């Protein structure tokens, strides 16, 4: 009766259970493993696990298993370090970033009545849903909820990374700061929902004019920032001009009202004299200020030599 109970429990438990003998041959393969591997127990029993999963034949994995067999050690294989051990398809997810089921696994000893380790057991837990949830939380923490682009915190994080990359490899780096001209007037005339639509449209149009490696975000209010890795200030100016013209030519319809908005922008590039990445922000912001004072709907550059 006890064996019947255990058999039902093991077959219905929501994790994979694999038992290997000292020759790494599979002697137990539960129902969870059958379902997710698409291989029945009779197809894998008495075969080497390396025959079924050749990618596992690594020095590290073999060492972990032998450590369990010889010394009875317990090994935990976290998803963060390994992502997965068995390349199974994820269940019930359409997330394009997840190609394989994400797993946490454990390797532990099975002992006989004399307390001698005779086999090793590998347990496999599907943590894909948790990983997707964590990815979503990270995405939300980096995203401006109104426009759907990056927020200021993520912009600063990425600029710091690009700053360090420049220091190591001396690659060019430029940024664009721009804001929407007379944005307060839009809110006062048509209301804040119209202002929200303008912000969303400007974000979308701007993003379409950038490369995949470029980073755009809402810096605050109606102000936006673009980080352009491997880009000299002259090329950054051309990008800023493309953005400016695209926004100027975009007609935004709110209820029965049609609006055309413009932006003013400032471009700055990194220089060896700068002490930190905040200085690059300030240079681009100063160039933006010049653009505002010079009549708006224009792009200005601030370089090492000044305006």
C-alpha positions in Angstrom: 0.0 0.0 0.0 2.8 2.4 0.9 4.5 1.8 -2.4 1.3 2.5 -4.2 0.9 5.8 -2.4 4.4 6.8 -3.1 4.1 5.9 -6.8 1.0 8.1 -7.1 2.6 11.0 -5.3 5.8 10.9 -7.3 3.9 10.6 -10.6 1.6 13.6 -9.7 4.1 15.9 -8.0 4.7 19.1 -9.9 8.4 18.6 -10.5 10.7 16.4 -12.4 12.5 13.5 -10.7 15.4 11.7 -12.3 17.5 9.0 -10.5 20.9 8.0 -11.8 23.1 5.1 -10.8 26.9 5.5 -10.4 27.4 5.0 -14.1 25.1 7.9 -14.9 22.4 5.6 -16.2 18.8 6.6 -15.7 16.9 4.2 -13.4 13.9 6.4 -12.6 12.0 8.9 -14.7 8.8 10.3 -13.4 5.6 11.4 -15.2 6.6 15.1 -15.1 9.8 14.2 -17.0 7.8 12.2 -19.5 5.4 15.0 -20.2 8.0 17.7 -20.5 10.7 15.8 -22.4 8.2 14.0 -24.7 10.0 10.8 -23.8 8.4 7.9 -22.0 10.3 6.2 -19.2 10.9 3.0 -21.2 12.7 5.1 -23.8 15.3 6.4 -21.4 15.6 3.8 -18.6 19.0 2.1 -18.4 20.5 4.6 -20.8 23.2 7.1 -20.0 21.8 10.6 -19.3 24.6 11.9 -21.5 23.2 9.8 -24.4 19.8 11.5 -23.9 21.2 14.9 -23.1 24.7 15.3 -24.5 25.0 18.9 -23.4 25.2 17.7 -19.8 28.5 16.0 -20.4 30.6 18.8 -18.9 33.3 18.6 -16.4 31.3 20.7 -13.9 28.2 18.7 -14.1 30.1 15.4 -13.8 32.1 16.7 -10.9 28.8 17.8 -9.1 27.3 14.3 -9.5 30.5 12.5 -8.4 30.7 14.8 -5.3 27.2 13.6 -4.4 28.0 10.0 -5.0 31.3 10.0 -3.1 30.6 12.4 -0.3 26.8 12.7 -0.2 26.9 16.4 -1.0 23.8 18.4 -1.9 24.1 20.7 -4.9 21.6 23.5 -5.8 21.5 24.7 -9.4 19.8 28.1 -9.5 17.9 29.5 -12.5 19.9 32.7 -12.3 23.2 30.9 -12.9 22.1 28.1 -15.1 18.7 29.1 -16.6 17.9 25.5 -17.2 19.5 22.0 -17.3 17.0 20.2 -19.4 16.0 22.0 -22.6 12.2 21.7 -22.4 9.7 24.0 -24.0 8.0 26.3 -21.6 4.4 25.6 -20.8 1.7 28.1 -21.5 3.8 31.1 -22.3 4.1 33.2 -25.4 7.0 35.3 -24.1 9.4 35.6 -27.0 12.4 36.1 -24.6 11.8 32.7 -23.0 12.9 29.9 -25.4 13.3 27.2 -22.9 11.6 26.4 -19.6 13.5 28.1 -16.8 14.4 25.7 -14.0 15.9 25.4 -10.6 17.4 22.0 -9.9 18.9 20.0 -7.0 21.2 17.0 -6.9 21.1 15.0 -3.7 22.1 11.5 -2.6 20.0 8.4 -2.2 21.3 6.0 0.5 20.7 2.4 1.2 20.0 0.8 4.7 23.7 1.0 5.5 23.7 4.8 4.8 25.8 4.2 1.7 25.2 6.5 -1.3 24.0 4.2 -4.1 22.3 6.7 -6.5 21.8 10.3 -7.1 18.5 12.1 -7.6 17.9 15.2 -9.7 14.8 17.3 -9.0 13.7 19.8 -11.6 11.3 22.7 -10.8 9.7 24.9 -13.5 10.1 28.5 -12.5 9.3 30.1 -15.9 6.3 32.0 -14.6 8.3 33.5 -11.8 11.1 34.5 -14.2 8.6 36.2 -16.5 7.0 38.0 -13.5 10.5 39.2 -12.4 11.2 40.3 -15.9 8.0 42.2 -16.0 8.8 43.9 -12.7 12.2 45.0 -14.0 10.6 46.3 -17.2 8.0 48.3 -15.2 10.7 49.7 -13.0 12.5 51.0 -16.1 9.5 52.2 -18.0 7.7 55.6 -18.1 4.1 54.5 -17.6 2.6 57.2 -19.8 4.7 57.0 -22.9 6.0 53.4 -22.7 9.6 54.4 -23.2 12.4 54.3 -20.6 12.2 56.5 -17.5 14.8 58.8 -16.1 16.2 56.2 -13.7 17.0 53.8 -16.5 18.4 56.5 -18.7 20.9 57.5 -15.9 21.7 53.8 -15.4 22.5 53.3 -19.1 24.4 56.5 -19.4 26.6 55.5 -16.5 27.3 52.1 -18.3 28.1 53.9 -21.6 30.3 56.3 -19.7 32.3 53.4 -18.3 32.5 51.8 -21.7 33.9 55.1 -23.1 36.5 55.2 -20.4 37.6 51.6 -21.2 37.5 51.7 -25.0 37.5 55.5 -25.9 34.4 55.0 -28.1 32.4 58.2 -29.0 29.2 58.9 -27.2 26.6 61.7 -27.7 23.3 62.5 -26.2 20.3 64.6 -27.3 18.1 66.5 -24.8 14.9 67.9 -26.2 11.6 69.2 -25.0 8.2 70.1 -26.5 7.8 73.8 -27.3 5.0 75.6 -25.5 3.7 72.4 -23.9 2.0 74.3 -21.1 -0.1 76.1 -23.8 -1.3 72.8 -25.1 -2.4 71.6 -21.7 -4.1 75.0 -21.0 -5.9 75.1 -24.4 -7.0 71.5 -24.9 -6.6 69.9 -21.4 -4.2 67.4 -19.9 -5.5 64.4 -21.9 -4.5 66.2 -25.0 -1.1 66.9 -23.5 -0.7 63.1 -22.7 -1.5 62.3 -26.3 1.2 64.7 -27.4 3.7 63.1 -25.1 2.9 59.6 -26.3 3.1 60.7 -30.0 6.4 62.5 -29.6 7.9 59.4 -27.8 6.7 57.1 -30.6 7.8 59.3 -33.5 11.2 59.9 -31.9 11.8 56.2 -31.2 11.2 55.4 -34.9 14.1 57.6 -35.9 16.6 55.8 -33.7 18.7 52.7 -34.1 18.2 49.6 -32.0 21.3 50.4 -29.9 20.1 53.9 -29.1 18.3 54.6 -25.8 15.5 57.0 -25.5 13.6 58.0 -22.4 11.4 60.6 -20.8 13.7 62.7 -18.6 10.8 64.4 -16.9 7.7 66.4 -17.8 7.9 67.2 -21.5 11.7 66.7 -21.7 13.2 63.7 -23.4 16.7 62.3 -23.7 18.4 60.1 -26.3 21.7 58.3 -25.6 23.6 57.5 -28.8 26.5 55.1 -28.3 29.4 55.1 -30.9 28.1 58.4 -32.3 30.1 61.7 -32.8 28.3 64.9 -32.2 27.9 65.8 -35.9 26.0 62.5 -36.5 24.0 63.0 -33.3 23.0 66.4 -34.6 21.7 64.8 -37.8 19.7 62.3 -35.8 18.2 65.2 -33.7 17.3 67.0 -36.9 15.5 64.0 -38.2 13.5 63.7 -35.0 12.7 67.4 -35.0 11.4 67.4 -38.6 9.4 64.2 -38.0 7.7 65.6 -35.0 7.0 68.9 -36.8 5.4 67.1 -39.7 3.3 64.8 -37.5 -0.4 65.9 -37.1 -1.9 65.0 -33.8 -5.6 64.7 -33.7 -7.4 65.1 -30.3 -11.1 64.9 -30.5 -12.0 67.5 -33.2 -8.7 69.3 -32.9 -5.6 68.9 -35.1 -2.3 69.9 -33.6 1.3 70.2 -34.9 3.9 70.6 -32.2 7.6 71.4 -32.4 10.6 70.6 -30.3 13.8 72.3 -29.3 16.9 70.2 -28.7 20.5 70.2 -27.5 23.3 67.9 -28.5 26.5 67.2 -26.6 29.3 64.6 -26.9 31.6 63.1 -24.3 35.0 64.6 -23.8 38.0 63.6 -21.7 37.7 66.7 -19.6 34.3 65.7 -18.3 34.5 64.4 -14.7 31.3 62.4 -14.7 28.3 61.5 -16.9 26.2 64.2 -15.2 28.3 66.8 -16.9 27.3 65.3 -20.3 23.7 65.7 -19.3 24.3 69.3 -18.3 26.1 70.2 -21.5 23.2 68.9 -23.6 20.7 70.7 -21.3 22.7 73.9 -21.8 22.5 73.5 -25.6 18.8 72.9 -25.2 18.5 76.2 -23.3 20.3 78.0 -26.1 17.9 76.5 -28.7 15.0 77.8 -26.6 16.5 81.3 -26.4 17.2 81.3 -30.1 13.6 81.0 -31.2 12.6 77.3 -30.5 12.0 74.5 -33.1 15.8 74.1 -33.6 18.7 72.0 -32.5 21.9 73.4 -31.0 25.3 71.7 -30.3 27.6 72.1 -27.3 31.0 70.6 -27.8 34.4 70.8 -26.0 35.1 74.1 -27.7 31.8 75.6 -26.6 28.6 76.4 -28.5 
